[in-house]
Amino acid sequence: MKIGNNVWIGGGAIICPGVNIGDNTTIGAGSVVVRDIPTNVVAVGNPCRVIKNLD
C-alpha cells in the first residue's frame, strides 16, 4: 500500500492491501478502497469511485 502526499482519509474508511492512493486526494468517510485511486481527485463510496477531479 502506498499513500501519497497531502491525502485526506475520512473516518471509517477501509483501504485494502496493495492499493495506491495518489497525491492531493481525498477519500470520503466510510469508503472502501479496493483499487488504485489517481492523483488530484475526490473519491467516495463502496466500492470507492472518483466523483470529482481537483485540477
C-alpha positions as CSV (number, residue, x, y, z in Angstrom):
1,M,0.0,0.0,0.0
2,K,1.2,3.5,-0.8
3,I,-0.5,6.7,0.3
4,G,0.7,9.9,-1.4
5,N,1.4,13.3,0.0
6,N,-1.4,15.6,1.1
7,V,-4.0,12.9,1.2
8,W,-7.1,13.2,3.5
9,I,-8.8,9.9,4.5
10,G,-12.2,10.2,6.1
11,G,-13.2,8.4,9.3
12,G,-14.1,4.7,9.0
13,A,-12.6,4.4,5.5
14,I,-11.2,0.9,4.7
15,I,-8.1,0.7,2.4
16,C,-7.5,-2.8,1.1
17,P,-3.9,-4.2,0.9
18,G,-1.9,-3.3,-2.2
19,V,-3.9,-0.2,-3.1
20,N,-2.1,3.0,-4.1
21,I,-3.6,6.5,-3.4
22,G,-2.2,9.4,-5.4
23,D,-1.1,12.8,-4.1
24,N,-3.6,15.5,-3.2
25,T,-6.5,13.1,-3.0
26,T,-9.5,13.0,-0.6
27,I,-11.1,9.7,0.4
28,G,-14.6,10.1,1.8
29,A,-15.7,8.8,5.2
30,G,-16.8,5.2,5.2
31,S,-15.4,4.5,1.8
32,V,-14.0,1.1,0.8
33,V,-10.9,1.5,-1.4
34,V,-10.4,-1.7,-3.4
35,R,-8.4,-0.4,-6.4
36,D,-5.9,2.4,-7.0
37,I,-7.1,6.0,-6.8
38,P,-5.3,8.6,-9.0
39,T,-3.8,11.9,-8.1
40,N,-5.9,15.1,-7.5
41,V,-9.3,13.6,-7.1
42,V,-12.1,13.2,-4.5
43,A,-13.3,9.6,-4.2
44,V,-16.1,8.1,-2.2
45,G,-18.3,5.1,-1.8
46,N,-18.4,1.3,-1.5
47,P,-16.6,0.5,-3.7
48,C,-14.7,3.8,-3.8
49,R,-15.2,5.8,-7.0
50,V,-13.8,9.1,-8.3
51,I,-16.5,11.7,-8.2
52,K,-14.5,14.9,-8.8
53,N,-11.2,16.0,-10.3
54,L,-9.3,18.7,-8.5
55,D,-7.4,20.3,-11.4
